[in-house]
Amino acid sequence: MQNREELFLKENGLDVDGIDREALLSAFAEEMAAGLAGSPSSLMMIPSFISIDRPVKTGEPVVVLDAGGTNLRAAVVTIDASGRASIGSFAKRAMPGTQGELEAEAFFDAFADFLLPVIEASVSIGFCFSYPAEITPECDARLIRWSKQIEVPSVVGQMIGAGLLKHLEQRGYTRRVVILNDTVATLLAGKSAGVARDYSAYVGFILGTGTNTAYVERNARITKRTDLDPSGSMVINVESGAFRRVQQSVFDATMDAQTIDPGHYTFEKMISGAYLGWLGFTVLRAAAHAGFFSAGAAARIGAWPTLSNKHLDDFCGGQPTPDNPFLEDAFSDDDRAAVVRLCTPVYARAAVLTAVNLASAILKTGEGRDPARPVCVNVDGSTYYRTLTADFQNRVQRELAALLGPRGIAYELIRVEEAPVIGAAVAGLM
């Protein structure tokens, strides 16, 4: 029998059991094929111009810059012949544009200044850039649009590598830069870490502040470009967070309208860490208005300006810290039980959609038919590994097995620590 909260969610379009997994797999496949052909598609399918078959210099340091989510990181990385990475001179700061709007000059100045302590370690920079960008054959990147609520509008349309190199030259340094997406970097880190294993194909997947997917595609299938060697292959940045052919609930639409980029990256807003707490908060506010809570609890929910994903996940996952807002006296035991029943499905749906996303990329490789040579999937991101609610990680894996097991597809999920940094180093050393 359905409880009152479950009926409320279904009436508003959030129905985990009602998700048609097979239909979504087909939709993903269609959008991926269209994106490769240059036809209208919600998936940009951006060529990286990076082949996993290029040799990587070993024993030589490379400077790495990682612009990912809300943080900017720098390091000096050396990779040995076995694929093992040594990371040193590590530094971190807030990503420029996360703490108020910036102009382009200030943005590139911040990047160049941040690199100064490590810039003399190498003439090469591997730059992991985690936002939608068109990669050129020279491995520079033209920003298409910002995601993850970054506010530097004047950089949209600009070449990121050229801007960085110009500002480094103003400081007396001439350097070479290779730009790649963080998910492409995650794939490369998986290839480097798995050098001793015979995998048939590689996928990179990130589920953290945002989400994205990368896989290796044959050039002959990238028909929107006519300048590629058809016998070769390269890593494709799917920009899977932009997938649109999934039904939004009323709550998704309400939250999306409040973001700085409504209508964009709607799939990302359904599964990633920057949005799950916000989405759950939207559910709770609607439920409070509909009379699901006591007067005291409803008043507290209405008074909160926001709700963090950590607080919501910790509470629904059964591990709240003493400062958790749901432990306030205004919430009765019934109120707290209602919070769990209302918000657990938000995370359960995210797990299902994550599995569909992963299965789509694995299937697109066309590999994994031989159990001895599975598809290697390097998974990175705090939301995937740290989410407690709905038995998240195990639920993703169960859903993925249910999708790929009957198809006879062999795959292996691996985890490489500091994957974007290591992958950027690999690219910089190619």
C-alpha positions in Angstrom: 0.0 0.0 0.0 1.3 3.4 -0.9 1.8 5.9 1.9 0.6 9.5 1.8 4.0 10.9 1.0 4.6 8.5 -1.9 1.2 9.4 -3.4 2.1 13.1 -3.1 5.4 12.6 -4.9 3.8 10.6 -7.7 1.0 13.1 -8.2 3.8 15.7 -8.7 5.8 13.5 -11.1 8.4 12.0 -8.9 7.9 8.3 -9.3 11.0 6.1 -8.9 9.2 2.8 -9.8 7.6 4.4 -12.8 10.9 5.2 -14.5 11.1 3.4 -17.8 14.8 2.4 -17.8 14.8 0.8 -21.3 13.1 3.8 -22.8 15.7 6.1 -21.3 18.5 3.8 -22.6 17.1 4.2 -26.1 16.8 7.9 -25.7 20.4 8.2 -24.5 21.6 6.1 -27.5 19.6 8.3 -29.9 20.8 11.6 -28.4 24.4 10.3 -28.5 24.2 9.3 -32.1 22.6 12.6 -33.1 25.3 14.5 -31.2 28.1 12.7 -33.1 26.4 13.4 -36.4 25.9 17.1 -35.6 22.2 16.8 -35.7 19.9 18.4 -33.0 20.6 16.7 -29.7 20.7 17.6 -26.0 24.1 15.9 -25.8 27.0 17.9 -27.3 29.3 14.8 -27.8 32.4 17.0 -27.8 35.6 15.6 -29.4 38.5 15.8 -27.1 41.2 15.3 -29.8 42.9 13.0 -27.3 43.6 9.4 -28.1 44.3 6.9 -25.4 46.9 5.3 -27.7 49.3 8.2 -27.5 52.6 7.5 -25.6 53.0 9.2 -22.2 56.3 10.6 -21.1 57.3 9.0 -17.8 59.6 10.3 -15.1 59.0 13.9 -16.2 57.1 16.5 -14.1 54.1 18.3 -15.5 52.2 21.2 -14.0 48.5 20.4 -13.5 45.6 22.9 -13.1 42.2 21.5 -12.2 39.2 23.8 -12.4 36.5 21.5 -11.0 33.2 22.4 -9.5 33.6 24.9 -6.7 37.4 24.5 -6.3 40.6 25.4 -8.3 43.6 23.2 -7.7 47.2 23.1 -8.8 49.9 20.4 -8.4 53.1 19.0 -10.0 52.7 15.4 -11.1 55.1 12.8 -12.2 54.0 9.4 -13.7 56.3 6.3 -13.6 56.5 3.5 -16.2 53.9 1.4 -14.2 51.3 4.2 -14.4 51.7 5.2 -10.8 51.4 9.0 -10.2 53.3 11.1 -7.7 51.5 14.3 -6.7 53.4 17.2 -5.1 53.1 21.0 -4.4 49.4 20.6 -4.1 47.4 23.9 -3.6 43.7 24.7 -3.6 41.5 27.8 -3.6 37.9 28.7 -4.4 37.0 28.6 -8.1 37.0 32.2 -9.5 33.4 33.2 -10.1 31.9 31.2 -7.2 31.9 34.1 -4.8 30.4 36.8 -7.0 30.6 37.9 -10.7 34.0 38.5 -12.2 35.2 40.1 -15.4 37.4 38.1 -17.8 40.7 39.9 -17.0 40.3 39.3 -13.3 39.3 35.6 -14.0 42.5 34.9 -16.0 44.6 36.9 -13.6 43.4 34.7 -10.7 44.4 31.5 -12.7 47.8 32.8 -13.6 48.6 34.1 -10.1 47.5 30.8 -8.7 50.0 28.9 -10.9 53.1 31.1 -10.0 54.3 28.9 -7.1 54.6 25.8 -9.4 55.0 27.3 -12.9 58.8 26.7 -13.0 58.4 22.9 -12.6 57.6 22.2 -16.2 57.1 23.9 -19.6 53.8 21.8 -20.0 50.5 22.4 -18.2 47.7 19.8 -18.2 44.6 21.8 -17.6 41.5 20.0 -16.5 38.5 22.3 -17.2 35.2 21.0 -15.9 32.7 23.2 -17.9 31.1 22.8 -21.3 33.7 23.9 -23.9 34.5 23.2 -27.5 37.9 21.6 -27.7 40.1 22.5 -30.7 42.5 20.2 -32.5 45.3 22.1 -30.7 43.7 21.1 -27.4 42.6 24.6 -26.4 39.0 25.1 -25.3 36.3 27.7 -26.2 33.8 28.1 -23.3 30.3 27.3 -24.5 28.5 28.1 -21.2 29.1 28.0 -17.5 27.5 25.3 -15.3 27.6 24.7 -11.5 26.5 28.3 -10.9 29.8 30.0 -11.9 29.4 33.7 -12.7 32.0 35.0 -15.2 29.7 35.7 -18.2 32.4 37.7 -20.2 34.5 34.5 -20.6 31.8 32.7 -22.5 33.0 32.3 -26.1 36.6 32.9 -25.2 39.6 30.5 -25.6 40.5 29.4 -22.1 44.0 28.2 -22.9 45.0 31.3 -24.9 43.7 33.5 -22.1 45.7 31.7 -19.5 48.9 31.6 -21.6 48.6 35.4 -22.3 48.4 36.2 -18.6 51.3 33.8 -17.9 53.4 35.6 -20.6 52.6 38.9 -18.9 54.3 37.5 -15.9 57.3 36.3 -17.9 56.4 32.6 -18.6 56.0 31.0 -22.0 54.3 27.6 -21.6 52.4 24.9 -23.5 48.9 23.9 -22.3 46.6 20.9 -23.0 43.0 21.4 -22.0 40.6 18.6 -21.4 37.4 18.0 -19.6 37.5 16.6 -16.1 35.6 13.5 -17.2 38.0 12.9 -20.1 40.7 13.3 -17.4 39.0 10.7 -15.3 38.9 8.3 -18.2 42.7 8.8 -18.8 43.4 8.2 -15.1 41.5 4.9 -15.4 43.6 4.0 -18.4 46.8 4.9 -16.6 45.9 3.0 -13.4 44.7 0.0 -15.3 47.8 -0.4 -17.5 48.4 -3.9 -16.2 44.8 -5.1 -16.9 43.4 -6.0 -20.3 40.3 -3.9 -20.7 38.4 -3.7 -23.9 37.2 -0.1 -23.5 37.2 2.8 -21.1 34.6 5.1 -19.6 35.1 8.0 -17.3 32.2 9.1 -15.1 31.9 11.9 -12.5 29.1 12.4 -10.0 30.0 15.2 -7.6 29.0 18.8 -7.6 28.0 18.2 -11.2 28.0 15.2 -13.4 29.4 14.1 -16.8 30.5 11.1 -18.8 33.3 10.3 -21.3 34.1 7.3 -23.4 36.3 6.3 -26.4 34.6 6.5 -29.8 35.8 5.5 -33.3 36.5 8.5 -35.5 34.5 7.0 -38.3 31.4 7.5 -36.1 32.1 11.2 -35.4 30.5 12.2 -38.7 30.1 15.9 -37.8 33.8 16.3 -38.4 35.4 15.7 -41.8 39.0 16.2 -40.7 39.5 13.0 -38.7 41.5 9.9 -39.6 38.7 7.3 -39.9 41.0 4.5 -38.7 41.6 6.3 -35.4 39.6 6.9 -32.2 39.4 9.6 -29.5 37.8 10.3 -26.2 34.3 11.9 -26.4 33.0 14.3 -23.8 29.3 13.5 -23.7 28.2 16.4 -21.5 25.6 14.0 -20.1 24.4 16.4 -17.5 22.6 18.2 -20.4 20.5 15.2 -21.3 16.9 16.4 -21.7 14.8 13.4 -22.5 13.9 12.6 -19.0 10.6 13.7 -17.4 11.0 16.5 -14.8 8.7 16.5 -11.8 6.9 19.6 -10.6 9.7 19.9 -8.0 12.4 19.7 -10.6 10.8 22.4 -12.7 10.3 24.7 -9.6 13.9 24.4 -8.6 15.2 24.7 -12.2 13.4 28.0 -12.6 15.3 29.4 -9.6 18.8 28.5 -11.0 20.9 31.0 -13.0 20.6 28.7 -16.0 17.0 27.5 -16.2 16.3 24.9 -18.9 20.0 23.9 -19.1 21.6 20.8 -17.6 18.2 19.5 -16.3 19.6 16.0 -15.9 22.5 17.2 -13.8 20.0 19.0 -11.6 18.3 15.7 -11.0 21.3 13.7 -9.8 24.3 15.8 -8.7 25.4 17.1 -5.4 25.0 20.8 -6.1 21.2 20.3 -6.5 20.0 17.2 -4.5 19.7 19.2 -1.2 18.0 22.1 -3.1 15.6 19.7 -4.7 14.8 17.9 -1.5 14.2 21.4 0.1 11.8 22.2 -2.8 9.9 18.9 -2.0 9.7 19.7 1.7 8.4 23.3 1.1 5.7 22.0 -1.2 4.8 19.2 1.3 4.7 21.8 4.2 2.3 23.9 2.1 0.2 20.8 1.5 -0.1 20.1 5.3 2.4 17.2 5.8 4.0 18.7 8.8 3.1 20.1 12.2 2.7 23.8 12.4 6.1 24.2 14.1 8.0 22.1 11.6 6.3 23.8 8.7 7.2 27.2 10.1 10.9 26.2 10.4 11.0 24.8 6.9 9.4 28.0 5.6 12.0 30.1 7.5 15.1 28.4 6.2 16.8 30.2 3.3 18.2 27.0 2.0 19.1 23.4 2.9 22.4 21.8 2.3 22.7 18.4 0.6 24.9 17.2 3.4 22.3 18.0 6.1 19.5 16.4 4.1 21.5 13.3 3.1 23.0 12.8 6.6 19.5 13.0 8.1 17.7 10.7 5.6 20.7 8.4 5.6 20.5 8.0 9.4 23.8 9.7 10.3 22.8 13.3 11.3 25.4 15.4 13.2 24.3 17.4 16.3 23.8 20.6 14.2 21.4 18.9 11.8 18.4 21.2 11.4 15.9 18.3 11.5 17.0 17.6 15.1 15.5 21.0 16.2 12.7 20.8 18.8 10.2 22.1 16.2 10.3 18.6 14.5 8.3 15.8 16.1 9.1 12.2 15.4 6.3 12.1 12.9 7.7 15.2 11.2 11.1 13.5 10.9 9.6 10.3 9.5 7.8 12.3 6.9 11.0 14.1 5.9 12.7 10.7 5.3 9.7 9.4 3.3 9.5 12.5 1.2 13.2 12.9 0.4 14.6 9.4 0.2 12.9 9.0 -3.3 14.9 12.1 -4.5 18.1 10.1 -3.9 16.6 6.8 -5.1 15.6 8.4 -8.4 19.1 9.9 -8.8 20.6 6.4 -8.3 18.4 5.0 -11.0 19.2 7.8 -13.5 22.9 7.4 -12.7 22.8 3.7 -13.6 21.0 4.5 -16.9 23.6 7.1 -17.7 26.5 4.6 -16.9 24.9 1.8 -18.9 24.4 4.1 -21.9 28.1 4.9 -22.1 29.2 1.3 -21.5 26.9 0.2 -24.3 28.1 2.9 -26.6 31.6 1.6 -26.5 30.4 -1.5 -28.3 32.7 -3.6 -26.1 32.5 -5.8 -23.0 31.3 -9.0 -24.8 34.3 -11.0 -23.5 34.2 -11.4 -19.7 38.0 -11.6 -19.7 38.2 -8.1 -21.2 35.5 -6.0 -19.5 34.9 -2.3 -20.0 36.8 -0.2 -17.4 34.6 2.5 -15.8 36.5 4.9 -13.6 34.0 6.6 -11.3 34.9 9.8 -9.5 33.0 12.3 -7.4 31.9 12.7 -3.8 28.2 12.4 -4.5 28.6 8.9 -5.8 30.9 7.7 -3.0 29.5 9.6 0.0 25.7 9.7 -0.5 24.1 7.7 2.3 20.4 7.9 1.5 18.6 5.2 -0.4 21.7 2.9 -0.2 22.9 5.1 -3.0 26.1 3.4 -4.3 24.7 -0.1 -3.9 21.5 0.9 -5.6 23.4 2.3 -8.6 25.3 -1.0 -8.9 22.2 -3.1 -8.6 20.4 -1.1 -11.3 23.4 -1.2 -13.5 23.7 -5.0 -13.2 20.0 -5.3 -14.0 20.5 -3.3 -17.2 23.7 -4.9 -18.5 23.7 -8.4 -17.1 20.9 -9.7 -19.4 22.8 -8.1 -22.3 25.9 -10.1 -21.5 28.1 -7.0 -21.0 31.1 -7.3 -18.8 32.3 -4.2 -17.0 34.3 -3.2 -14.0 33.9 -0.1 -11.8 37.2 1.2 -10.5 38.2 4.2 -8.3 41.4 6.2 -8.9 42.1 8.8 -6.2 42.6 12.3 -7.6 41.5 11.1 -11.0 41.1 14.5 -12.7 44.5 15.6 -11.6 46.2 12.4 -12.7 44.3 12.4 -16.0 45.3 16.0 -16.7 48.9 15.0 -16.0 48.6 12.2 -18.5 47.3 14.6 -21.2 50.0 17.1 -20.4 52.7 14.4 -20.8 51.4 13.1 -24.2 
